[in-house]
Amino acid sequence: MKKRFLSLLILLGMLVTVSAQTRNKRYEEYIHKYKDLAIEQMARYKIPASITLAQGLLESGAGQSELTRRSHNHFGIKCGGNWNGKTIYHDDDARGECFRVYKNARESYEDHSRFLANRPRYASLFKLKRTDYKGWAHGLKKAGYATNPNYAGSLIGIIELYDLHQYDTRSRKSGHTVSITPHETYLANKLLYIIARQGDSFEELSEEFGISERKLRKYNDLYKGYRLQAGDVIYLQKKNKKALKPYILHKVEPGESMHSISQRYGMRLKNLYRLNKKSEDDALRAGDYLRLR
């Protein structure tokens, strides 16, 4: 019995050693360096941090690929017709393909999030729970993010080997990653927003989403000292100068204000005033019509 127990211990030790050896040191260094950035993007765009990190690792060769070193492009995103930034040519599926160039890794991570969030073919992924990394991996492959037939399996393998799913329930706070109950993020008027909860503060939202308190107030046309109320719509991006089509006119309903209307359409308050030749002193009456474009 003792010999069998000893043999079992030796076998377990060998398995642990083999498992540890399968981890790549460069991958671990990349994860340590960029995990907080992936968590920040998750809070803003609802993309699992594990997926972002796994894609970054896979597409950039843990930051060591020629494309990444020359252009800070961590996700292999090609130019596309709507790209107006710098470009670089690199052999991929074909020779001399056009890829996007970024100033730094943060810009690449942000563009990757926007790339997924703003394209209809990925829309179904944002209905998944952010802890469903397997659903995201298979969904990315199905939507055509990569031509590699084993792309989903590669992402899942990386996530599970390096325990990246642990970051899908984390947020940034005071320089550390902490477990939280995150706010759900939504998309309307082509803008990301959240619904404030009871007890929320700008300080806490700033820490959760990595956006300064000043910017959050400015984005939402709220004065310094305003205390958040449960149900407030809080945009995480600068609002539009005018309402998106097909919204042209708005009939004022009882209890509405210029501010609540500007939030409803994701339109900057000063532009709403200017477009309707109104000032803060002008009364707003139910039944009035306001121009939105």
FIKOL-28285 format. One record per residue (C-alpha): x, y, z; residue in three letters. Coordinates in steps of 0.02 Angstrom, whole numbers, plus 50000, padded with zeros to 5 digits. Each point is the difference from the previous one (the first is absolute). Layout:
# residues N
<X->X&Y->Y&Z->Z&aa->ALA> $
...
This chain:
# residues 293
<X->50000&Y->50000&Z->50000&aa->MET> $
<X->50141&Y->50121&Z->50045&aa->LYS> $
<X->50087&Y->49963&Z->49835&aa->LYS> $
<X->49839&Y->50030&Z->49902&aa->ARG> $
<X->49971&Y->50163&Z->50095&aa->PHE> $
<X->50180&Y->50054&Z->49967&aa->LEU> $
<X->49983&Y->49957&Z->49816&aa->SER> $
<X->49841&Y->50102&Z->49991&aa->LEU> $
<X->50086&Y->50150&Z->50077&aa->LEU> $
<X->50144&Y->49987&Z->49876&aa->ILE> $
<X->49876&Y->49988&Z->49855&aa->LEU> $
<X->49903&Y->50152&Z->50060&aa->LEU> $
<X->50163&Y->50096&Z->50019&aa->GLY> $
<X->50048&Y->49956&Z->49823&aa->MET> $
<X->49831&Y->50057&Z->49934&aa->LEU> $
<X->50012&Y->50166&Z->50091&aa->VAL> $
<X->50176&Y->50026&Z->49931&aa->THR> $
<X->49944&Y->49959&Z->49823&aa->VAL> $
<X->49849&Y->50116&Z->50018&aa->SER> $
<X->50111&Y->50142&Z->50061&aa->ALA> $
<X->50121&Y->49972&Z->49857&aa->GLN> $
<X->49860&Y->50019&Z->49871&aa->THR> $
<X->49980&Y->50182&Z->50051&aa->ARG> $
<X->50100&Y->50123&Z->49898&aa->ASN> $
<X->50095&Y->50131&Z->50099&aa->LYS> $
<X->49973&Y->50133&Z->49866&aa->ARG> $
<X->49813&Y->49966&Z->50006&aa->TYR> $
<X->50001&Y->50023&Z->50189&aa->GLU> $
<X->50097&Y->50163&Z->49983&aa->GLU> $
<X->49876&Y->50063&Z->49869&aa->TYR> $
<X->49853&Y->49957&Z->50113&aa->ILE> $
<X->50077&Y->50089&Z->50148&aa->HIS> $
<X->50034&Y->50154&Z->49893&aa->LYS> $
<X->49831&Y->50015&Z->49915&aa->TYR> $
<X->49870&Y->49918&Z->50114&aa->LYS> $
<X->49947&Y->50166&Z->50078&aa->ASP> $
<X->49977&Y->50077&Z->49828&aa->LEU> $
<X->49892&Y->49851&Z->49948&aa->ALA> $
<X->49896&Y->50018&Z->50160&aa->ILE> $
<X->49977&Y->50186&Z->49966&aa->GLU> $
<X->49939&Y->49962&Z->49823&aa->GLN> $
<X->49882&Y->49867&Z->50068&aa->MET> $
<X->49920&Y->50125&Z->50118&aa->ALA> $
<X->49971&Y->50122&Z->49858&aa->ARG> $
<X->49951&Y->49884&Z->49857&aa->TYR> $
<X->49940&Y->49838&Z->50083&aa->LYS> $
<X->50129&Y->49892&Z->49909&aa->ILE> $
<X->50071&Y->49867&Z->50118&aa->PRO> $
<X->50175&Y->50044&Z->50056&aa->ALA> $
<X->50049&Y->49819&Z->49972&aa->SER> $
<X->49952&Y->50011&Z->49816&aa->ILE> $
<X->50092&Y->50164&Z->49975&aa->THR> $
<X->50158&Y->49932&Z->50081&aa->LEU> $
<X->49991&Y->49834&Z->49907&aa->ALA> $
<X->49977&Y->50089&Z->49834&aa->GLN> $
<X->50143&Y->50118&Z->50040&aa->GLY> $
<X->50113&Y->49855&Z->50045&aa->LEU> $
<X->49954&Y->49900&Z->49846&aa->LEU> $
<X->49999&Y->50140&Z->49872&aa->GLU> $
<X->50158&Y->50087&Z->50062&aa->SER> $
<X->50103&Y->49849&Z->50050&aa->GLY> $
<X->49999&Y->50068&Z->50179&aa->ALA> $
<X->50053&Y->50170&Z->49932&aa->GLY> $
<X->50150&Y->49929&Z->49907&aa->GLN> $
<X->49934&Y->49995&Z->49821&aa->SER> $
<X->50078&Y->50115&Z->49871&aa->GLU> $
<X->49832&Y->50084&Z->49969&aa->LEU> $
<X->49975&Y->50038&Z->50185&aa->THR> $
<X->50177&Y->50061&Z->50027&aa->ARG> $
<X->49993&Y->50116&Z->49849&aa->ARG> $
<X->49822&Y->50064&Z->50014&aa->SER> $
<X->49935&Y->49961&Z->50177&aa->HIS> $
<X->49862&Y->49899&Z->49914&aa->ASN> $
<X->49959&Y->49865&Z->50128&aa->HIS> $
<X->49847&Y->49927&Z->49914&aa->PHE> $
<X->50046&Y->49987&Z->49817&aa->GLY> $
<X->49867&Y->50126&Z->49948&aa->ILE> $
<X->50013&Y->50044&Z->49816&aa->LYS> $
<X->49972&Y->50174&Z->49930&aa->CYS> $
<X->49823&Y->49988&Z->49933&aa->GLY> $
<X->49910&Y->50135&Z->49904&aa->GLY> $
<X->49963&Y->50110&Z->50153&aa->ASN> $
<X->50179&Y->50010&Z->50066&aa->TRP> $
<X->50079&Y->50173&Z->49983&aa->ASN> $
<X->50153&Y->49972&Z->50109&aa->GLY> $
<X->50175&Y->49943&Z->49959&aa->LYS> $
<X->50025&Y->49834&Z->49912&aa->THR> $
<X->50131&Y->49866&Z->49976&aa->ILE> $
<X->50012&Y->49858&Z->49874&aa->TYR> $
<X->50030&Y->49824&Z->50061&aa->HIS> $
<X->49983&Y->49824&Z->49930&aa->ASP> $
<X->49854&Y->49906&Z->50076&aa->ASP> $
<X->49868&Y->49900&Z->49906&aa->ASP> $
<X->50070&Y->50084&Z->49844&aa->ALA> $
<X->50158&Y->50097&Z->49963&aa->ARG> $
<X->50012&Y->50184&Z->50043&aa->GLY> $
<X->49835&Y->50021&Z->50093&aa->GLU> $
<X->49958&Y->50167&Z->50081&aa->CYS> $
<X->49996&Y->50007&Z->50191&aa->PHE> $
<X->49960&Y->50139&Z->50124&aa->ARG> $
<X->50139&Y->50090&Z->50093&aa->VAL> $
<X->49976&Y->50063&Z->50179&aa->TYR> $
<X->50098&Y->50115&Z->50113&aa->LYS> $
<X->50001&Y->49876&Z->50143&aa->ASN> $
<X->49919&Y->49842&Z->50068&aa->ALA> $
<X->49858&Y->50095&Z->50085&aa->ARG> $
<X->49946&Y->50073&Z->49833&aa->GLU> $
<X->50003&Y->49825&Z->49924&aa->SER> $
<X->49895&Y->49927&Z->50141&aa->TYR> $
<X->49874&Y->50141&Z->49986&aa->GLU> $
<X->49985&Y->49980&Z->49811&aa->ASP> $
<X->49977&Y->49812&Z->50020&aa->HIS> $
<X->49854&Y->50029&Z->50118&aa->SER> $
<X->49920&Y->50126&Z->49883&aa->ARG> $
<X->50032&Y->49884&Z->49853&aa->PHE> $
<X->49894&Y->49865&Z->50082&aa->LEU> $
<X->49869&Y->50115&Z->50077&aa->ALA> $
<X->49960&Y->50097&Z->49842&aa->ASN> $
<X->49982&Y->49858&Z->49875&aa->ARG> $
<X->49830&Y->49914&Z->49980&aa->PRO> $
<X->50078&Y->49829&Z->49968&aa->ARG> $
<X->50063&Y->49997&Z->50181&aa->TYR> $
<X->49840&Y->50069&Z->50078&aa->ALA> $
<X->49937&Y->49831&Z->50060&aa->SER> $
<X->50157&Y->49977&Z->50106&aa->LEU> $
<X->49953&Y->50147&Z->50111&aa->PHE> $
<X->49842&Y->49907&Z->50052&aa->LYS> $
<X->50109&Y->49865&Z->50082&aa->LEU> $
<X->50051&Y->50007&Z->50182&aa->LYS> $
<X->50173&Y->50073&Z->50016&aa->ARG> $
<X->50055&Y->49841&Z->50090&aa->THR> $
<X->49953&Y->49896&Z->49847&aa->ASP> $
<X->50173&Y->50000&Z->49921&aa->TYR> $
<X->49964&Y->49840&Z->49904&aa->LYS> $
<X->49846&Y->50079&Z->49919&aa->GLY> $
<X->50104&Y->50152&Z->49955&aa->TRP> $
<X->50141&Y->49895&Z->49927&aa->ALA> $
<X->49884&Y->49899&Z->49888&aa->HIS> $
<X->49901&Y->50156&Z->49955&aa->GLY> $
<X->50156&Y->50093&Z->49943&aa->LEU> $
<X->50049&Y->49855&Z->49887&aa->LYS> $
<X->49823&Y->49984&Z->49931&aa->LYS> $
<X->49993&Y->50187&Z->49964&aa->ALA> $
<X->50161&Y->49988&Z->49901&aa->GLY> $
<X->50125&Y->50088&Z->50112&aa->TYR> $
<X->50136&Y->49877&Z->49946&aa->ALA> $
<X->50021&Y->49874&Z->49860&aa->THR> $
<X->50086&Y->49870&Z->50111&aa->ASN> $
<X->49874&Y->49855&Z->50017&aa->PRO> $
<X->50066&Y->49965&Z->50176&aa->ASN> $
<X->49989&Y->50182&Z->50056&aa->TYR> $
<X->49865&Y->49971&Z->50133&aa->ALA> $
<X->50092&Y->49850&Z->50072&aa->GLY> $
<X->50162&Y->50098&Z->50006&aa->SER> $
<X->49919&Y->50143&Z->50098&aa->LEU> $
<X->49915&Y->49881&Z->50122&aa->ILE> $
<X->50163&Y->49903&Z->50025&aa->GLY> $
<X->50096&Y->50159&Z->50042&aa->ILE> $
<X->49864&Y->50062&Z->50118&aa->ILE> $
<X->49994&Y->49837&Z->50097&aa->GLU> $
<X->50187&Y->49969&Z->50004&aa->LEU> $
<X->50036&Y->50173&Z->50070&aa->TYR> $
<X->49840&Y->50016&Z->50104&aa->ASP> $
<X->49952&Y->50158&Z->49908&aa->LEU> $
<X->49815&Y->49976&Z->50044&aa->HIS> $
<X->50043&Y->50061&Z->50175&aa->GLN> $
<X->50007&Y->50177&Z->49928&aa->TYR> $
<X->49821&Y->49994&Z->49934&aa->ASP> $
<X->49932&Y->50044&Z->50173&aa->THR> $
<X->50128&Y->50134&Z->50041&aa->ARG> $
<X->50011&Y->50189&Z->49989&aa->SER> $
<X->50133&Y->50132&Z->50027&aa->ARG> $
<X->49998&Y->50095&Z->50164&aa->LYS> $
<X->50137&Y->50102&Z->50084&aa->SER> $
<X->50135&Y->49920&Z->49894&aa->GLY> $
<X->49946&Y->49821&Z->50038&aa->HIS> $
<X->49881&Y->49874&Z->49923&aa->THR> $
<X->49853&Y->49961&Z->50112&aa->VAL> $
<X->49844&Y->49893&Z->49985&aa->SER> $
<X->49841&Y->50103&Z->49974&aa->ILE> $
<X->49821&Y->49988&Z->49942&aa->THR> $
<X->50025&Y->50094&Z->49837&aa->PRO> $
<X->49876&Y->50116&Z->49916&aa->HIS> $
<X->49922&Y->49937&Z->49840&aa->GLU> $
<X->50052&Y->50106&Z->49851&aa->THR> $
<X->49878&Y->50040&Z->49861&aa->TYR> $
<X->50013&Y->50075&Z->49827&aa->LEU> $
<X->49880&Y->50135&Z->49937&aa->ALA> $
<X->50024&Y->50146&Z->49882&aa->ASN> $
<X->50164&Y->49912&Z->49957&aa->LYS> $
<X->50059&Y->50042&Z->50176&aa->LEU> $
<X->50041&Y->49891&Z->50150&aa->LEU> $
<X->49904&Y->50037&Z->50159&aa->TYR> $
<X->49952&Y->49925&Z->50168&aa->ILE> $
<X->49851&Y->50022&Z->50115&aa->ILE> $
<X->50051&Y->50070&Z->50169&aa->ALA> $
<X->49956&Y->49897&Z->50153&aa->ARG> $
<X->49950&Y->50056&Z->50174&aa->GLN> $
<X->50155&Y->50061&Z->50092&aa->GLY> $
<X->50108&Y->50022&Z->49844&aa->ASP> $
<X->50125&Y->50142&Z->49998&aa->SER> $
<X->50107&Y->50078&Z->49864&aa->PHE> $
<X->50154&Y->49945&Z->50096&aa->GLU> $
<X->49948&Y->49817&Z->49995&aa->GLU> $
<X->49948&Y->50007&Z->49817&aa->LEU> $
<X->50166&Y->50083&Z->49959&aa->SER> $
<X->50094&Y->49857&Z->50083&aa->GLU> $
<X->49892&Y->49866&Z->49919&aa->GLU> $
<X->50010&Y->50066&Z->49822&aa->PHE> $
<X->50169&Y->50087&Z->50000&aa->GLY> $
<X->49924&Y->50169&Z->49953&aa->ILE> $
<X->50034&Y->50156&Z->50103&aa->SER> $
<X->49859&Y->50074&Z->50104&aa->GLU> $
<X->50020&Y->50164&Z->49905&aa->ARG> $
<X->49973&Y->49914&Z->49832&aa->LYS> $
<X->49850&Y->49901&Z->50062&aa->LEU> $
<X->49916&Y->50162&Z->50058&aa->ARG> $
<X->50046&Y->50088&Z->49838&aa->LYS> $
<X->49938&Y->49858&Z->49890&aa->TYR> $
<X->49832&Y->50008&Z->50089&aa->ASN> $
<X->49984&Y->50189&Z->50021&aa->ASP> $
<X->49994&Y->49985&Z->50190&aa->LEU> $
<X->50067&Y->50132&Z->50118&aa->TYR> $
<X->50132&Y->49970&Z->50132&aa->LYS> $
<X->49914&Y->49947&Z->50159&aa->GLY> $
<X->49856&Y->49910&Z->49913&aa->TYR> $
<X->49957&Y->49841&Z->50092&aa->ARG> $
<X->49954&Y->49851&Z->49892&aa->LEU> $
<X->49823&Y->49934&Z->50013&aa->GLN> $
<X->49946&Y->49821&Z->49969&aa->ALA> $
<X->49943&Y->49987&Z->49820&aa->GLY> $
<X->50109&Y->50140&Z->49931&aa->ASP> $
<X->50066&Y->49967&Z->49825&aa->VAL> $
<X->50188&Y->50026&Z->50005&aa->ILE> $
<X->50093&Y->50002&Z->49836&aa->TYR> $
<X->50179&Y->49935&Z->49997&aa->LEU> $
<X->50042&Y->50098&Z->49843&aa->GLN> $
<X->49980&Y->50178&Z->49937&aa->LYS> $
<X->49822&Y->50026&Z->49937&aa->LYS> $
<X->49959&Y->50040&Z->49819&aa->ASN> $
<X->49980&Y->50177&Z->49933&aa->LYS> $
<X->49827&Y->49955&Z->49935&aa->LYS> $
<X->49877&Y->49857&Z->50012&aa->ALA> $
<X->50025&Y->49855&Z->49883&aa->LEU> $
<X->49881&Y->49965&Z->49857&aa->LYS> $
<X->49852&Y->49979&Z->49992&aa->PRO> $
<X->49972&Y->50116&Z->50151&aa->TYR> $
<X->49966&Y->50177&Z->49940&aa->ILE> $
<X->49870&Y->50073&Z->50119&aa->LEU> $
<X->49949&Y->49963&Z->50180&aa->HIS> $
<X->49833&Y->50045&Z->50079&aa->LYS> $
<X->50029&Y->50050&Z->50181&aa->VAL> $
<X->49907&Y->49892&Z->50126&aa->GLU> $
<X->49950&Y->50052&Z->50177&aa->PRO> $
<X->50146&Y->49994&Z->50121&aa->GLY> $
<X->50136&Y->50002&Z->49866&aa->GLU> $
<X->50145&Y->50122&Z->50002&aa->SER> $
<X->50127&Y->50053&Z->49871&aa->MET> $
<X->50127&Y->49891&Z->50091&aa->HIS> $
<X->49891&Y->49844&Z->50005&aa->SER> $
<X->49962&Y->50021&Z->49814&aa->ILE> $
<X->50185&Y->50020&Z->49960&aa->SER> $
<X->50036&Y->49839&Z->50095&aa->GLN> $
<X->49859&Y->49908&Z->49913&aa->ARG> $
<X->50074&Y->50034&Z->49828&aa->TYR> $
<X->50184&Y->49999&Z->50048&aa->GLY> $
<X->50015&Y->50181&Z->49947&aa->MET> $
<X->50108&Y->50135&Z->50081&aa->ARG> $
<X->49895&Y->50119&Z->50104&aa->LEU> $
<X->50080&Y->50159&Z->49933&aa->LYS> $
<X->49964&Y->49944&Z->49822&aa->ASN> $
<X->49817&Y->49968&Z->50042&aa->LEU> $
<X->49986&Y->50176&Z->50071&aa->TYR> $
<X->50090&Y->50077&Z->49851&aa->ARG> $
<X->49900&Y->49904&Z->49869&aa->LEU> $
<X->49837&Y->50061&Z->50077&aa->ASN> $
<X->50062&Y->50177&Z->50038&aa->LYS> $
<X->49963&Y->49979&Z->50184&aa->LYS> $
<X->50090&Y->50046&Z->50160&aa->SER> $
<X->49995&Y->49923&Z->50173&aa->GLU> $
<X->49877&Y->50137&Z->50052&aa->ASP> $
<X->49871&Y->49951&Z->49870&aa->ASP> $
<X->49853&Y->49898&Z->50064&aa->ALA> $
<X->49967&Y->49830&Z->49923&aa->LEU> $
<X->49816&Y->49956&Z->49983&aa->ARG> $
<X->49916&Y->49835&Z->49964&aa->ALA> $
<X->49947&Y->49994&Z->49819&aa->GLY> $
<X->50147&Y->50104&Z->49938&aa->ASP> $
<X->50099&Y->49930&Z->49854&aa->TYR> $
<X->50190&Y->49997&Z->50005&aa->LEU> $
<X->50116&Y->49977&Z->49853&aa->ARG> $
<X->50125&Y->49859&Z->50021&aa->LEU> $
<X->50097&Y->50020&Z->49837&aa->ARG> $
